[in-house]
Amino acid sequence: MNTVAHLMAELGLAGRKVRRRRGLTRPGKRPAAPDFVRRDFTADAPDQVWCGDMTEIITGEGKLYLATVIDLLSRRLLGHAMGTRHDAELVVASLNMAAATRGGDVKVVGRLSIV
């Protein structure tokens, strides 16, 4: 006996259908970025290896994207940025915040940001 379904039917309620999310990453013509850490997400000293991620957050007013940067030794959040577009500017903003947190500057070399 499914009590919740029974009560919902009595009250005339129906469950909400969850739409399947599609991924943001699409195969493109550009080659994949090199794997500088070789899938080893550990560090022996602070500021030796930073890691970043972007995620989509759905709000009542639309989609927001969050870019984060953490130090892999301490797992401490060093920088973050939110925006309405999933683009490189958002990543650069989070890297700039991480660099400011650590008291340095971000130098951009080609398409790769190095701190």
Secondary structure, DSSP 8 states (H G I E B T S, - for coil): --HHHHHHHHHT-----------S----SS-----TTTT----SSTTS-EEEEEEEEEETTEEEEEEEEEETTT--EEEEEEESS-SHHHHHHHHHHHHHHTT---EEETTEEE-
